Amino acid sequence: MFDAKNSGALQGVKIIELAGLGPVPFACMILGDMGAEVIRIDRPSVSTAEQLFQFPKDNLTRNRKMMVVDLKKPQGIEVVKKLIKNADILIEGFRPGVMEKLGLSPESCLQINKNLIIGRMSGYGQSGEMAMQSGHDINYLSLSGALHGIGRKNSGPVPPVNLIADFGAGAMHLVSSVLAAYIAVKNGVANGQVIDVAMSDCSIQLTAALWTLKNMNDWNDAPNSRQSNWLDGGAPFYDTYECADNRWLAVGCIEPQFYADFTRLTNLSADADFAAENQWKRNLWDVQKSKMIALFKSKKRDEWLKIFAHSNACVTAVLTLQEAKENQHNNFRNCYRQDSEGNVFTNPAPRFSATPSSIRSKGSNDKRRDSLEVLKNNGFSDQEISELQKNNII
């Protein structure tokens, strides 16, 4: 299953990850896939991550050097400080103030390594009246205004799994920002710096296009206005439809040429309500949608897929995770791999032509797996390591 060597674009970049949940391990997974050496520092006690996820089956903890350090003891903090001397990036996802209480404030870390990039992931940011509050993806997304527009008009807002605030907003902004700051160091633009990555802020950033539509008076933002806009399921040409076998299709034929393909293949082009000039007439959307609901219920999902195959109608199956793994296109693109125990791992994306990303190892239930190797590679003597083991620091 594993790639024989590291050929990624971030070879030579050393990252310290103070173990956390969600966006922090996902961001570090991406950086590790791209070739960075990621040293994951976990706690001695059983963490929430261990309670929720089995590390050998976990995509998010792959490509790590795994070690345990007791950060509640001064000797443990000294271990982290020594590792920081050789690091390029430090990533943490604690609540604001925790790093300072541990003795690892950004100021003290930058005194040790002036070029260190410190990515601080939090829910509501390092400052503000909500900074100390707990939350999850659904909470950060709700404050951004985005959750309000996700769901059916009669059902209320629907949680979009945890893909938006945690991963799409938080983790991806964390990845891009620490790499931008790293480039700034390499180009002599700046020394190391601290990056305040708030999932609430970053979720708001994702609503930029919606604000464009609202600025144009083309987005209904009123209470209970779900499914009244063309991107939230209000338009018949941008929605999901149930088929005769209770499976679903996604329809997204926004552009006129795609809409023309769609109406032609469904024979709706013969219905005056679906004439090209009527596509954007909102007063017809309810009528058009009711006809499309009835039409799609007349055939099974795969029958419809044969009709739309190789067309530009922008109609696709709504796949389960298992169906997605078995999908012909996804397989051609080599989007998945599987270990000897049947555990499925998503392959790295995007694709680099000269420095391909790779999966070189997976997580382990032995959180101490690489402790000795990491310490030796960072200048700790055998006597120092022995002392740390004796005092249960590592």
C-alpha positions as a Markdown table, in Angstrom:
| # | Residue | x | y | z |
|---|---|---|---|---|
| 1 | Met | 0.0 | 0.0 | 0.0 |
| 2 | Phe | 2.7 | 2.5 | 0.9 |
| 3 | Asp | 4.9 | 4.5 | -1.4 |
| 4 | Ala | 8.6 | 3.5 | -1.3 |
| 5 | Lys | 10.0 | 7.0 | -1.1 |
| 6 | Asn | 9.2 | 10.6 | -0.4 |
| 7 | Ser | 9.1 | 12.6 | -3.6 |
| 8 | Gly | 6.8 | 15.5 | -2.4 |
| 9 | Ala | 7.2 | 19.2 | -3.0 |
| 10 | Leu | 7.7 | 19.9 | 0.8 |
| 11 | Gln | 10.7 | 17.5 | 1.3 |
| 12 | Gly | 13.0 | 19.1 | 3.9 |
| 13 | Val | 10.2 | 21.1 | 5.6 |
| 14 | Lys | 9.9 | 20.1 | 9.3 |
| 15 | Ile | 6.6 | 20.5 | 11.0 |
| 16 | Ile | 5.6 | 20.0 | 14.6 |
| 17 | Glu | 2.0 | 19.1 | 15.2 |
| 18 | Leu | 0.6 | 19.4 | 18.7 |
| 19 | Ala | -2.1 | 16.7 | 18.3 |
| 20 | Gly | -5.7 | 17.8 | 18.1 |
| 21 | Leu | -9.0 | 17.0 | 16.3 |
| 22 | Gly | -10.4 | 17.7 | 12.8 |
| 23 | Pro | -8.8 | 20.5 | 10.9 |
| 24 | Val | -5.3 | 20.3 | 12.6 |
| 25 | Pro | -4.7 | 16.6 | 11.7 |
| 26 | Phe | -6.3 | 17.1 | 8.3 |
| 27 | Ala | -4.0 | 20.0 | 7.5 |
| 28 | Cys | -1.0 | 18.1 | 8.7 |
| 29 | Met | -2.1 | 15.1 | 6.6 |
| 30 | Ile | -2.0 | 17.3 | 3.5 |
| 31 | Leu | 1.3 | 18.8 | 4.4 |
| 32 | Gly | 2.7 | 15.3 | 5.1 |
| 33 | Asp | 1.3 | 14.0 | 1.8 |
| 34 | Met | 3.2 | 16.8 | 0.1 |
| 35 | Gly | 6.5 | 15.5 | 1.6 |
| 36 | Ala | 6.9 | 17.5 | 4.8 |
| 37 | Glu | 8.3 | 15.7 | 7.9 |
| 38 | Val | 5.4 | 16.0 | 10.4 |
| 39 | Ile | 6.2 | 15.2 | 14.0 |
| 40 | Arg | 3.0 | 14.6 | 15.8 |
| 41 | Ile | 3.3 | 15.2 | 19.6 |
| 42 | Asp | 0.5 | 13.5 | 21.5 |
| 43 | Arg | -0.4 | 13.3 | 25.2 |
| 44 | Pro | 0.3 | 10.3 | 27.4 |
| 45 | Ser | -3.3 | 9.9 | 28.4 |
| 46 | Val | -6.1 | 8.7 | 26.1 |
| 47 | Ser | -7.2 | 11.6 | 23.9 |
| 48 | Thr | -10.5 | 12.5 | 22.4 |
| 49 | Ala | -9.0 | 11.6 | 19.0 |
| 50 | Glu | -8.2 | 8.1 | 20.2 |
| 51 | Gln | -11.7 | 7.7 | 21.6 |
| 52 | Leu | -13.3 | 8.6 | 18.2 |
| 53 | Phe | -10.8 | 7.2 | 15.7 |
| 54 | Gln | -8.7 | 4.1 | 15.4 |
| 55 | Phe | -5.3 | 5.4 | 14.2 |
| 56 | Pro | -4.4 | 2.5 | 12.0 |
| 57 | Lys | -7.7 | 3.0 | 10.1 |
| 58 | Asp | -7.4 | 6.8 | 10.2 |
| 59 | Asn | -6.6 | 8.8 | 7.0 |
| 60 | Leu | -5.8 | 11.9 | 9.0 |
| 61 | Thr | -2.9 | 10.6 | 11.0 |
| 62 | Arg | -0.9 | 9.1 | 8.0 |
| 63 | Asn | 2.6 | 10.3 | 7.1 |
| 64 | Arg | 3.6 | 11.2 | 10.7 |
| 65 | Lys | 6.4 | 10.7 | 13.1 |
| 66 | Met | 4.4 | 9.8 | 16.2 |
| 67 | Met | 5.7 | 10.6 | 19.7 |
| 68 | Val | 4.3 | 11.2 | 23.1 |
| 69 | Val | 5.5 | 14.1 | 25.4 |
| 70 | Asp | 4.0 | 15.0 | 28.7 |
| 71 | Leu | 3.3 | 18.8 | 28.3 |
| 72 | Lys | 2.2 | 19.1 | 31.9 |
| 73 | Lys | 5.7 | 18.7 | 33.1 |
| 74 | Pro | 8.5 | 21.3 | 32.7 |
| 75 | Gln | 10.8 | 18.7 | 31.2 |
| 76 | Gly | 8.2 | 17.9 | 28.5 |
| 77 | Ile | 8.0 | 21.6 | 27.6 |
| 78 | Glu | 11.8 | 21.7 | 27.3 |
| 79 | Val | 11.7 | 18.8 | 24.8 |
| 80 | Val | 9.2 | 20.7 | 22.6 |
| 81 | Lys | 11.4 | 23.8 | 22.8 |
| 82 | Lys | 14.4 | 21.8 | 21.6 |
| 83 | Leu | 12.4 | 20.4 | 18.7 |
| 84 | Ile | 11.3 | 23.9 | 17.8 |
| 85 | Lys | 14.9 | 24.9 | 17.2 |
| 86 | Asn | 15.0 | 22.7 | 14.2 |
| 87 | Ala | 11.4 | 23.2 | 13.0 |
| 88 | Asp | 10.0 | 25.3 | 10.2 |
| 89 | Ile | 6.4 | 25.3 | 11.2 |
| 90 | Leu | 4.5 | 24.7 | 14.5 |
| 91 | Ile | 0.8 | 23.9 | 14.3 |
| 92 | Glu | -1.5 | 23.8 | 17.4 |
| 93 | Gly | -5.3 | 23.7 | 17.9 |
| 94 | Phe | -5.7 | 24.4 | 21.6 |
| 95 | Arg | -8.1 | 26.9 | 23.0 |
| 96 | Pro | -6.6 | 30.5 | 23.2 |
| 97 | Gly | -4.3 | 30.9 | 26.1 |
| 98 | Val | -3.4 | 27.2 | 26.6 |
| 99 | Met | 0.0 | 27.5 | 24.8 |
| 100 | Glu | 0.8 | 30.5 | 27.0 |
| 101 | Lys | -0.1 | 28.6 | 30.2 |
| 102 | Leu | 2.1 | 25.7 | 29.0 |
| 103 | Gly | 5.1 | 28.0 | 28.6 |
| 104 | Leu | 5.0 | 27.8 | 24.8 |
| 105 | Ser | 3.7 | 31.3 | 24.0 |
| 106 | Pro | 4.4 | 32.4 | 20.4 |
| 107 | Glu | 6.8 | 35.0 | 21.8 |
| 108 | Ser | 8.9 | 32.4 | 23.6 |
| 109 | Cys | 8.8 | 30.1 | 20.6 |
| 110 | Leu | 10.0 | 32.9 | 18.2 |
| 111 | Gln | 12.8 | 33.7 | 20.7 |
| 112 | Ile | 14.0 | 30.1 | 20.2 |
| 113 | Asn | 13.6 | 30.1 | 16.4 |
| 114 | Lys | 13.1 | 33.5 | 14.8 |
| 115 | Asn | 12.0 | 32.0 | 11.5 |
| 116 | Leu | 9.4 | 29.7 | 13.0 |
| 117 | Ile | 5.9 | 29.8 | 11.5 |
| 118 | Ile | 3.2 | 29.3 | 14.2 |
| 119 | Gly | -0.2 | 28.3 | 12.9 |
| 120 | Arg | -2.8 | 28.6 | 15.6 |
| 121 | Met | -6.1 | 26.9 | 14.7 |
| 122 | Ser | -9.2 | 27.7 | 16.8 |
| 123 | Gly | -12.9 | 28.0 | 16.5 |
| 124 | Tyr | -13.5 | 31.7 | 17.1 |
| 125 | Gly | -10.0 | 33.1 | 16.9 |
| 126 | Gln | -7.4 | 34.2 | 19.5 |
| 127 | Ser | -9.4 | 37.3 | 20.5 |
| 128 | Gly | -13.0 | 38.5 | 20.7 |
| 129 | Glu | -15.9 | 37.8 | 23.1 |
| 130 | Met | -16.4 | 34.2 | 21.8 |
| 131 | Ala | -12.7 | 33.3 | 21.7 |
| 132 | Met | -12.9 | 31.0 | 24.8 |
| 133 | Gln | -16.1 | 29.2 | 23.8 |
| 134 | Ser | -16.3 | 25.6 | 22.6 |
| 135 | Gly | -17.7 | 24.8 | 19.3 |
| 136 | His | -17.7 | 22.5 | 16.2 |
| 137 | Asp | -18.1 | 22.8 | 12.5 |
| 138 | Ile | -21.9 | 23.4 | 12.7 |
| 139 | Asn | -21.4 | 26.3 | 15.2 |
| 140 | Tyr | -18.7 | 28.1 | 13.2 |
| 141 | Leu | -20.7 | 27.6 | 10.0 |
| 142 | Ser | -23.8 | 29.0 | 11.6 |
| 143 | Leu | -22.1 | 32.2 | 12.6 |
| 144 | Ser | -20.9 | 32.7 | 9.0 |
| 145 | Gly | -24.4 | 32.9 | 7.5 |
| 146 | Ala | -23.6 | 29.9 | 5.3 |
| 147 | Leu | -25.6 | 27.3 | 7.3 |
| 148 | His | -28.7 | 29.4 | 7.0 |
| 149 | Gly | -28.8 | 28.7 | 3.2 |
| 150 | Ile | -28.2 | 25.0 | 3.4 |
| 151 | Gly | -31.3 | 22.9 | 3.6 |
| 152 | Arg | -34.9 | 22.6 | 2.4 |
| 153 | Lys | -37.5 | 25.3 | 2.9 |
| 154 | Asn | -39.6 | 23.1 | 5.1 |
| 155 | Ser | -36.9 | 21.4 | 7.1 |
| 156 | Gly | -34.7 | 24.1 | 8.4 |
| 157 | Pro | -30.9 | 24.3 | 8.1 |
| 158 | Val | -29.1 | 21.0 | 7.5 |
| 159 | Pro | -25.6 | 20.1 | 8.8 |
| 160 | Pro | -23.4 | 19.5 | 5.8 |
| 161 | Val | -21.4 | 16.8 | 7.6 |
| 162 | Asn | -18.3 | 18.6 | 8.9 |
| 163 | Leu | -16.7 | 19.3 | 5.6 |
| 164 | Ile | -17.0 | 23.1 | 5.4 |
| 165 | Ala | -15.9 | 24.9 | 8.5 |
| 166 | Asp | -13.5 | 22.1 | 9.7 |
| 167 | Phe | -11.9 | 21.0 | 6.5 |
| 168 | Gly | -12.8 | 23.4 | 3.7 |
| 169 | Ala | -12.5 | 26.6 | 5.6 |
| 170 | Gly | -10.2 | 25.9 | 8.6 |
| 171 | Ala | -7.8 | 23.2 | 7.4 |
| 172 | Met | -7.3 | 24.5 | 3.9 |
| 173 | His | -6.8 | 28.1 | 5.1 |
| 174 | Leu | -4.3 | 26.8 | 7.6 |
| 175 | Val | -2.3 | 24.9 | 4.9 |
| 176 | Ser | -2.2 | 27.9 | 2.5 |
| 177 | Ser | -1.3 | 30.4 | 5.2 |
| 178 | Val | 1.6 | 28.5 | 6.9 |
| 179 | Leu | 3.0 | 27.8 | 3.4 |
| 180 | Ala | 2.7 | 31.5 | 2.4 |
| 181 | Ala | 4.5 | 32.5 | 5.6 |
| 182 | Tyr | 7.1 | 29.9 | 5.0 |
| 183 | Ile | 7.7 | 31.3 | 1.5 |
| 184 | Ala | 8.0 | 34.8 | 3.0 |
| 185 | Val | 10.8 | 33.5 | 5.3 |
| 186 | Lys | 12.6 | 31.9 | 2.4 |
| 187 | Asn | 12.3 | 35.0 | 0.2 |
| 188 | Gly | 13.5 | 37.3 | 2.9 |
| 189 | Val | 10.2 | 39.1 | 3.1 |
| 190 | Ala | 9.7 | 38.5 | 6.8 |
| 191 | Asn | 10.9 | 36.4 | 9.8 |
| 192 | Gly | 8.7 | 33.9 | 11.4 |
| 193 | Gln | 5.2 | 34.9 | 12.4 |
| 194 | Val | 2.0 | 33.9 | 14.1 |
| 195 | Ile | -1.1 | 33.0 | 12.1 |
| 196 | Asp | -4.5 | 33.3 | 13.8 |
| 197 | Val | -6.6 | 30.8 | 11.9 |
| 198 | Ala | -10.2 | 30.9 | 13.1 |
| 199 | Met | -12.7 | 28.5 | 11.6 |
| 200 | Ser | -15.5 | 31.1 | 12.0 |
| 201 | Asp | -13.4 | 33.7 | 10.1 |
| 202 | Cys | -12.5 | 31.3 | 7.4 |
| 203 | Ser | -16.1 | 30.1 | 7.0 |
| 204 | Ile | -17.0 | 33.8 | 6.4 |
| 205 | Gln | -14.3 | 33.9 | 3.7 |
| 206 | Leu | -16.0 | 31.1 | 1.9 |
| 207 | Thr | -19.2 | 33.2 | 1.6 |
| 208 | Ala | -17.5 | 35.8 | -0.6 |
| 209 | Ala | -19.4 | 34.7 | -3.7 |
| 210 | Leu | -22.7 | 34.7 | -1.8 |
| 211 | Trp | -22.0 | 38.3 | -0.7 |
| 212 | Thr | -21.4 | 39.2 | -4.4 |
| 213 | Leu | -24.9 | 37.9 | -5.2 |
| 214 | Lys | -26.3 | 39.7 | -2.2 |
| 215 | Asn | -24.6 | 42.9 | -3.3 |
| 216 | Met | -26.3 | 42.5 | -6.7 |
| 217 | Asn | -29.7 | 41.9 | -4.9 |
| 218 | Asp | -29.6 | 38.4 | -6.3 |
| 219 | Trp | -29.6 | 36.5 | -3.0 |
| 220 | Asn | -32.6 | 36.1 | -0.8 |
| 221 | Asp | -31.3 | 36.1 | 2.8 |
| 222 | Ala | -34.6 | 36.5 | 4.7 |
| 223 | Pro | -35.6 | 34.1 | 7.5 |
| 224 | Asn | -36.9 | 30.8 | 6.1 |
| 225 | Ser | -35.7 | 31.7 | 2.6 |
| 226 | Arg | -34.0 | 28.4 | 1.9 |
| 227 | Gln | -34.6 | 27.1 | -1.6 |
| 228 | Ser | -35.4 | 30.5 | -3.0 |
| 229 | Asn | -32.0 | 31.2 | -4.7 |
| 230 | Trp | -30.5 | 29.5 | -7.7 |
| 231 | Leu | -27.6 | 28.0 | -5.8 |
| 232 | Asp | -29.5 | 26.6 | -2.8 |
| 233 | Gly | -31.9 | 24.3 | -4.6 |
| 234 | Gly | -34.5 | 27.0 | -5.5 |
| 235 | Ala | -33.8 | 26.7 | -9.2 |
| 236 | Pro | -35.0 | 23.5 | -10.9 |
| 237 | Phe | -31.8 | 23.3 | -12.9 |
| 238 | Tyr | -29.6 | 23.2 | -9.7 |
| 239 | Asp | -31.0 | 20.6 | -7.3 |
| 240 | Thr | -31.2 | 16.9 | -6.4 |
| 241 | Tyr | -33.9 | 14.6 | -7.6 |
| 242 | Glu | -35.1 | 11.2 | -6.4 |
| 243 | Cys | -35.5 | 8.4 | -9.0 |
| 244 | Ala | -37.8 | 5.4 | -9.1 |
| 245 | Asp | -35.4 | 3.2 | -7.1 |
| 246 | Asn | -35.1 | 5.8 | -4.3 |
| 247 | Arg | -31.6 | 6.8 | -5.4 |
| 248 | Trp | -30.7 | 10.3 | -6.3 |
| 249 | Leu | -29.3 | 12.5 | -9.1 |
| 250 | Ala | -27.6 | 15.9 | -8.9 |
| 251 | Val | -28.6 | 18.3 | -11.6 |
| 252 | Gly | -26.5 | 21.4 | -12.2 |
| 253 | Cys | -27.1 | 22.7 | -15.8 |
| 254 | Ile | -26.7 | 26.4 | -15.1 |
| 255 | Glu | -25.2 | 27.7 | -18.4 |
| 256 | Pro | -27.6 | 27.9 | -21.3 |
| 257 | Gln | -25.7 | 25.4 | -23.5 |
| 258 | Phe | -25.8 | 22.8 | -20.6 |
| 259 | Tyr | -29.5 | 23.6 | -20.0 |
| 260 | Ala | -30.2 | 23.0 | -23.7 |
| 261 | Asp | -28.5 | 19.6 | -23.5 |
| 262 | Phe | -30.5 | 18.7 | -20.4 |
| 263 | Thr | -33.9 | 19.6 | -21.8 |
| 264 | Arg | -33.1 | 17.9 | -25.1 |
| 265 | Leu | -32.1 | 14.6 | -23.4 |
| 266 | Thr | -35.2 | 14.6 | -21.1 |
| 267 | Asn | -37.5 | 15.7 | -23.9 |
| 268 | Leu | -38.5 | 18.7 | -21.8 |
| 269 | Ser | -37.5 | 20.9 | -24.7 |
| 270 | Ala | -40.9 | 20.1 | -26.1 |
| 271 | Asp | -42.6 | 21.7 | -23.0 |
| 272 | Ala | -43.0 | 25.5 | -23.4 |
| 273 | Asp | -42.3 | 26.0 | -19.7 |
| 274 | Phe | -38.7 | 24.8 | -20.3 |
| 275 | Ala | -38.0 | 27.0 | -23.3 |
| 276 | Ala | -34.5 | 28.6 | -23.1 |
| 277 | Glu | -36.0 | 32.1 | -22.4 |
| 278 | Asn | -37.9 | 30.7 | -19.4 |
| 279 | Gln | -34.9 | 29.2 | -17.6 |
| 280 | Trp | -34.4 | 32.2 | -15.3 |
| 281 | Lys | -38.0 | 33.1 | -14.8 |
| 282 | Arg | -38.4 | 32.5 | -11.1 |
| 283 | Asn | -42.2 | 32.6 | -11.3 |
| 284 | Leu | -42.0 | 29.3 | -13.3 |
| 285 | Trp | -39.5 | 27.5 | -11.1 |
| 286 | Asp | -42.1 | 25.8 | -8.9 |
| 287 | Val | -44.0 | 24.5 | -12.0 |
| 288 | Gln | -40.8 | 23.4 | -13.7 |
| 289 | Lys | -39.6 | 21.7 | -10.5 |
| 290 | Ser | -42.8 | 19.8 | -10.0 |
| 291 | Lys | -42.6 | 18.4 | -13.5 |
| 292 | Met | -38.9 | 17.4 | -13.1 |
| 293 | Ile | -39.7 | 15.6 | -9.8 |
| 294 | Ala | -42.4 | 13.6 | -11.5 |
| 295 | Leu | -40.1 | 12.9 | -14.5 |
| 296 | Phe | -37.2 | 11.6 | -12.6 |
| 297 | Lys | -39.4 | 9.3 | -10.5 |
| 298 | Ser | -40.3 | 7.6 | -13.8 |
| 299 | Lys | -37.0 | 5.8 | -14.2 |
| 300 | Lys | -34.3 | 4.2 | -12.0 |
| 301 | Arg | -31.1 | 6.2 | -11.3 |
| 302 | Asp | -28.9 | 4.1 | -13.6 |
| 303 | Glu | -31.4 | 4.3 | -16.4 |
| 304 | Trp | -31.1 | 8.1 | -16.2 |
| 305 | Leu | -27.3 | 7.8 | -16.1 |
| 306 | Lys | -27.3 | 6.0 | -19.4 |
| 307 | Ile | -29.4 | 8.8 | -21.0 |
| 308 | Phe | -27.0 | 11.5 | -19.7 |
| 309 | Ala | -23.8 | 9.5 | -20.3 |
| 310 | His | -21.1 | 11.5 | -22.2 |
| 311 | Ser | -23.4 | 14.6 | -22.3 |
| 312 | Asn | -22.9 | 18.2 | -21.1 |
| 313 | Ala | -26.2 | 18.1 | -19.2 |
| 314 | Cys | -24.3 | 18.3 | -15.9 |
| 315 | Val | -26.2 | 15.4 | -14.3 |
| 316 | Thr | -24.4 | 12.9 | -12.0 |
| 317 | Ala | -25.3 | 10.2 | -9.5 |
| 318 | Val | -25.4 | 11.1 | -5.8 |
| 319 | Leu | -23.0 | 8.3 | -4.7 |
| 320 | Thr | -22.5 | 6.7 | -1.3 |
| 321 | Leu | -18.9 | 6.6 | -0.1 |
| 322 | Gln | -18.8 | 2.9 | -1.2 |
| 323 | Glu | -20.2 | 3.7 | -4.6 |
| 324 | Ala | -17.7 | 6.6 | -5.0 |
| 325 | Lys | -14.9 | 4.1 | -4.3 |
| 326 | Glu | -16.2 | 1.8 | -7.0 |
| 327 | Asn | -16.9 | 4.6 | -9.5 |
| 328 | Gln | -15.2 | 4.0 | -12.9 |
| 329 | His | -13.9 | 7.5 | -13.3 |
| 330 | Asn | -12.6 | 7.7 | -9.7 |
| 331 | Asn | -10.9 | 4.4 | -10.2 |
| 332 | Phe | -9.3 | 5.6 | -13.5 |
| 333 | Arg | -8.0 | 8.6 | -11.5 |
| 334 | Asn | -6.7 | 6.3 | -8.8 |
| 335 | Cys | -8.4 | 8.2 | -6.0 |
| 336 | Tyr | -8.3 | 5.5 | -3.4 |
| 337 | Arg | -6.0 | 2.8 | -2.1 |
| 338 | Gln | -6.6 | -0.1 | 0.4 |
| 339 | Asp | -4.4 | -1.8 | 2.9 |
| 340 | Ser | -4.2 | -5.5 | 3.5 |
| 341 | Glu | -6.9 | -5.3 | 6.2 |
| 342 | Gly | -9.4 | -3.6 | 3.9 |
| 343 | Asn | -9.0 | -0.1 | 5.3 |
| 344 | Val | -9.6 | 2.5 | 2.6 |
| 345 | Phe | -7.4 | 5.6 | 2.2 |
| 346 | Thr | -8.0 | 8.6 | 0.0 |
| 347 | Asn | -5.0 | 9.2 | -2.3 |
| 348 | Pro | -3.3 | 12.6 | -2.2 |
| 349 | Ala | -4.7 | 15.4 | -4.2 |
| 350 | Pro | -4.0 | 17.6 | -6.2 |
| 351 | Arg | -1.5 | 15.9 | -8.6 |
| 352 | Phe | 2.1 | 17.3 | -9.0 |
| 353 | Ser | 3.9 | 16.5 | -12.2 |
| 354 | Ala | 7.4 | 16.8 | -10.9 |
| 355 | Thr | 7.1 | 16.3 | -7.1 |
| 356 | Pro | 4.2 | 13.8 | -6.6 |
| 357 | Ser | 2.7 | 13.6 | -3.2 |
| 358 | Ser | 2.7 | 10.2 | -1.5 |
| 359 | Ile | 1.5 | 8.0 | 1.4 |
| 360 | Arg | 4.5 | 6.6 | 3.2 |
| 361 | Ser | 3.0 | 5.4 | 6.5 |
| 362 | Lys | -0.2 | 5.3 | 8.4 |
| 363 | Gly | -1.1 | 6.1 | 11.9 |
| 364 | Ser | -0.5 | 3.7 | 14.8 |
| 365 | Asn | -2.1 | 2.9 | 18.1 |
| 366 | Asp | 1.4 | 3.1 | 19.4 |
| 367 | Lys | 1.6 | 6.8 | 19.9 |
| 368 | Arg | 5.2 | 6.4 | 21.1 |
| 369 | Arg | 6.2 | 4.7 | 17.9 |
| 370 | Asp | 8.8 | 7.2 | 16.7 |
| 371 | Ser | 9.7 | 9.0 | 19.9 |
| 372 | Leu | 13.3 | 7.7 | 20.1 |
| 373 | Glu | 14.0 | 8.3 | 16.4 |
| 374 | Val | 12.7 | 11.8 | 16.6 |
| 375 | Leu | 14.7 | 12.7 | 19.7 |
| 376 | Lys | 18.0 | 11.2 | 18.3 |
| 377 | Asn | 17.5 | 13.0 | 15.0 |
| 378 | Asn | 17.1 | 16.3 | 16.9 |
| 379 | Gly | 20.3 | 16.0 | 19.0 |
| 380 | Phe | 19.1 | 14.4 | 22.2 |
| 381 | Ser | 21.8 | 12.2 | 23.7 |
| 382 | Asp | 21.3 | 8.6 | 24.9 |
| 383 | Gln | 21.6 | 9.9 | 28.5 |
| 384 | Glu | 19.0 | 12.6 | 27.9 |
| 385 | Ile | 16.6 | 10.1 | 26.3 |
| 386 | Ser | 17.1 | 7.7 | 29.2 |
| 387 | Glu | 16.3 | 10.4 | 31.7 |
| 388 | Leu | 13.1 | 11.4 | 29.8 |
| 389 | Gln | 12.0 | 7.8 | 29.8 |
| 390 | Lys | 12.8 | 7.3 | 33.5 |
| 391 | Asn | 10.6 | 10.3 | 34.4 |
| 392 | Asn | 7.8 | 9.3 | 32.0 |
| 393 | Ile | 8.2 | 12.5 | 30.0 |
| 394 | Ile | 8.1 | 10.6 | 26.6 |
